């Protein structure tokens, strides 16, 4: 089973800096991590590969050269191959331009059975790239997955979370699934896995020309979203905890609400 997992390297900080001209994140000099839900997507891909009795998990990330660190981390988890999409032409991409870039990379890879993405990245919280990639590829998609298993070689059973409970959906392959953190517990890389991530596992760096991505459709030039204003929200004030008898707490809370003019 050939599985592609998309991951993103995101800032590991609450002190996010914004470029005042482009409205995009300034990533230079900021510690980064693998986007949390993407680690669960990798684990789901590895589990399905093992369930199928073989195949390959290829991990793709679009980003600057330092995104190699994130890819090496998931190679250490057990992914078979990694592709870094790195080119100045990719910079400043919104979700649509990002999905377009990933689409061309997937087409370059060729045959696949399944694509898995984290639901959303913590630096954007849009949850759009996965569904947009599925639309570019014209394949079925299932979002908000909390688990999946193979029914047969051509069908995947996906359990997804909804506002009122759970659904189990049979989706024909090839397909795309977006994954929630509730899906699994990502495995911890072994020492052997860490060594193989740097010595044995194939690692590729592809630019825009190699994947055949038109420069007008990618990066800032290919992004229809325009950021008009950016700002950092003010920190919230300190909270407080009411303890004691429930009825007494309610009366005190009502008094505080009136005292602060909240009603």
C-alpha positions in Angstrom: 0.0 0.0 0.0 1.5 3.3 -1.1 0.6 6.1 1.4 1.5 9.8 1.2 1.5 11.9 4.4 1.8 15.7 4.3 3.4 17.4 7.3 4.3 20.9 8.2 6.9 22.5 10.4 5.3 25.1 12.6 6.7 27.7 15.1 7.0 26.3 18.7 6.4 29.6 20.4 3.7 32.0 21.6 5.7 34.9 20.4 4.7 34.8 16.8 6.1 37.6 14.6 4.3 38.9 11.5 5.9 40.5 8.4 4.1 43.9 8.3 4.3 44.1 4.5 3.3 40.6 3.4 1.3 39.6 6.5 3.0 36.2 6.6 4.8 34.6 9.5 8.4 35.4 10.1 10.0 31.9 10.7 13.7 32.8 10.8 15.2 32.4 14.2 12.0 30.8 15.7 12.2 27.2 17.2 10.0 24.8 15.2 8.3 21.5 15.7 6.3 19.0 13.6 2.7 20.2 13.5 1.1 18.1 16.3 -1.8 16.6 14.3 0.6 15.8 11.5 2.4 13.4 13.8 -0.9 11.5 14.3 -1.3 11.4 10.5 2.1 9.8 10.2 1.2 7.2 12.8 -2.0 6.4 11.0 -0.1 6.0 7.8 2.5 3.7 9.4 -0.3 1.6 11.0 -2.2 1.2 7.8 1.0 0.2 6.0 1.7 -2.5 8.6 -1.9 -3.6 8.5 -1.6 -4.1 4.7 1.4 -6.2 5.2 3.8 -3.9 3.3 4.0 -0.9 1.0 5.6 2.5 1.5 4.9 5.7 3.5 6.2 8.8 1.8 6.2 12.1 3.7 6.0 15.5 2.0 6.6 18.9 3.5 6.7 22.3 1.9 9.0 24.8 3.6 12.5 26.3 3.9 15.6 24.2 4.1 15.3 23.9 7.9 12.1 21.9 7.5 14.5 18.9 6.8 14.6 18.5 10.6 10.9 17.8 10.8 11.1 15.3 7.9 14.0 13.5 9.6 11.9 13.2 12.8 9.1 11.4 11.0 11.6 9.2 9.1 12.8 8.2 12.5 9.3 7.2 13.4 9.4 4.7 10.5 8.4 6.5 7.3 10.1 5.1 4.2 10.9 8.2 2.2 10.8 12.0 2.6 10.4 14.8 0.1 11.1 18.5 1.0 9.5 21.0 -1.4 11.8 24.0 -1.0 12.0 27.0 -3.4 11.7 30.7 -2.9 8.8 30.5 -5.4 6.8 28.7 -2.7 7.1 31.5 -0.1 4.0 33.3 1.1 1.6 30.7 -0.1 -1.9 30.6 1.2 -3.9 27.4 1.6 -4.9 27.2 -2.1 -1.3 27.8 -3.4 0.0 25.3 -0.9 -2.5 22.7 -2.0 -1.6 23.4 -5.6 2.1 22.9 -4.8 1.4 19.6 -3.0 -0.8 18.5 -6.0 2.1 18.8 -8.4 4.4 17.0 -6.0 1.9 14.1 -5.6 1.6 13.9 -9.4 5.4 13.7 -9.6 5.4 10.8 -7.1 2.9 9.0 -9.2 0.7 6.1 -8.1 -0.6 6.2 -4.6 -3.5 4.5 -2.6 -4.0 7.0 0.2 -3.1 10.6 1.3 -3.3 11.5 5.0 -3.0 15.0 6.3 -3.4 16.4 9.8 -6.7 18.2 10.2 -5.0 21.6 10.5 -1.8 23.4 11.4 -1.5 25.2 14.7 0.0 28.3 13.0 -3.0 28.8 10.7 -6.0 26.8 12.0 -7.7 26.8 8.6 -8.2 23.0 8.0 -8.3 23.8 4.3 -5.2 22.3 2.7 -6.2 18.7 2.9 -9.7 19.2 1.3 -8.3 21.5 -1.3 -5.6 18.9 -2.2 -8.3 16.3 -2.6 -10.2 18.6 -5.0 -7.1 19.2 -7.1 -6.6 15.4 -7.4 -10.3 14.8 -7.9 -10.4 12.0 -5.3 -12.9 11.4 -2.4 -12.0 12.8 1.0 -13.0 12.1 4.6 -12.2 14.7 7.2 -11.9 14.6 11.0 -10.8 11.0 11.1 -10.2 9.4 14.5 -9.3 6.0 13.1 -9.2 4.0 9.9 -8.8 0.4 8.8 -8.7 -1.5 5.5 -11.9 -3.3 4.5 -10.1 -4.7 1.5 -7.5 -3.6 -1.0 -9.8 -1.1 -2.6 -11.8 0.3 0.3 -10.9 2.1 3.5 -13.3 2.3 6.5 -12.9 5.6 8.3 -14.3 6.6 11.7 -14.8 10.3 11.8 -15.9 12.7 14.6 -18.9 14.9 14.1 -20.7 17.5 16.3 -23.2 14.8 17.5 -21.1 11.6 17.6 -19.2 9.5 15.2 -19.7 8.2 11.6 -18.1 5.2 9.9 -17.6 5.8 6.2 -16.5 3.3 3.5 -14.4 5.3 1.0 -13.0 3.9 -2.2 -9.3 4.2 -2.8 -7.4 6.3 -3.8 -8.7 8.8 -1.3 -7.6 11.5 1.1 -8.2 11.5 4.9 -7.5 14.3 7.4 -6.6 13.1 10.9 -7.4 14.3 14.5 -5.1 13.9 17.5 -7.7 11.5 19.0 -6.9 8.9 16.3 -3.8 7.4 18.0 -0.7 7.9 20.0 2.3 8.6 17.8 5.1 6.1 18.3 8.4 7.2 19.8 11.4 6.8 17.4 13.9 4.1 18.3 17.6 4.7 18.3 17.8 2.5 15.2 15.1 4.6 13.6 17.0 7.8 14.3 20.1 6.4 12.8 18.3 5.2 9.7 16.6 8.6 9.2 20.0 10.1 8.4 21.8 7.1 6.8 19.3 4.7 5.1 16.0 6.4 4.3 15.8 8.3 0.9 15.5 12.1 1.3 14.7 14.4 -1.7 14.6 18.1 -2.2 12.4 19.3 -5.0 11.9 22.8 -6.4 9.1 24.3 -8.5 10.6 23.5 -11.8 11.2 19.8 -10.9 7.6 19.2 -10.0 6.3 21.4 -12.9 4.4 23.9 -10.7 3.5 27.1 -12.7 4.9 30.1 -10.8 1.7 32.0 -11.2 -0.2 29.3 -9.3 2.1 28.9 -6.3 3.6 31.0 -3.5 2.5 34.6 -2.9 1.7 35.2 -6.6 -0.7 32.2 -6.7 -2.5 33.1 -3.4 -5.9 34.7 -3.8 -6.1 35.4 -0.1 -5.0 38.9 0.8 -4.0 39.7 4.4 -5.2 43.3 5.1 -4.3 43.5 8.7 -2.4 41.4 11.3 -2.1 41.8 15.0 -1.3 39.9 18.2 -4.3 39.6 20.6 -3.9 41.1 24.0 -3.3 38.5 26.8 -6.3 37.5 28.8 -6.5 38.6 32.5 -6.1 36.2 35.3 -9.0 34.0 36.2 -10.2 33.0 39.6 -11.7 29.8 41.2 -14.8 29.7 43.4 -14.8 26.9 45.9 -17.2 25.8 48.6 -20.9 25.1 48.6 -22.5 25.1 45.2 -25.3 27.5 46.0 -23.0 29.9 47.7 -20.6 29.8 44.7 -23.6 30.6 42.4 -24.6 33.6 44.5 -21.0 34.9 44.7 -20.7 34.5 40.9 -23.9 36.4 40.2 -22.7 39.1 42.5 -19.3 39.4 40.6 -21.1 39.5 37.3 -23.3 42.4 38.4 -20.3 44.1 40.1 -18.3 44.1 36.9 -21.2 45.3 34.8 -21.3 42.2 32.6 -25.1 42.1 32.4 
